[in-house]
Amino acid sequence: MPILTALAGAVTDVIPAAPGWRVDVYAPAEVEGVPVASAVVAWASIADPDTAGGIRLVPMFLAAGRAWTPDQFKAAYGQTLDVRVAPAQ
């Protein structure tokens, strides 16, 4: 049986998220124009050869009219952002 491999950073799977989670984004004072994040809508497995098992499980959340992973959001709005998952209130 062949071993499946994926390029580092590639999304290998997406599963729907259970309700009750949101993403909070914290930005330094000098960073402006960061859209407000919202509910976690899915979880994505990202190929990462540096982690145990070769994948990371990350939230996909809504902001600025689309779904994002934390890596995509930081690439668009700044690497200094702190993206955290929290229970929805």
C-alpha angles and dihedrals in degrees: 000000000000120000113240116226132184133196114264109269095022118134105241100179141357126206128184117258124235113243120263104066132101137178122237118199120203119195132186114255093255093058114090135179099038110151120233113260122223142182125352103246100177146354120240128201110221122199108244118164090192094066130074109271092015098264140083122210110222134175123252111211140176123253134144093007099304144072119263141184115219090252092054092046092050091047090054101040107022141301091241092071118113111216116193134177115225137170112273115245 
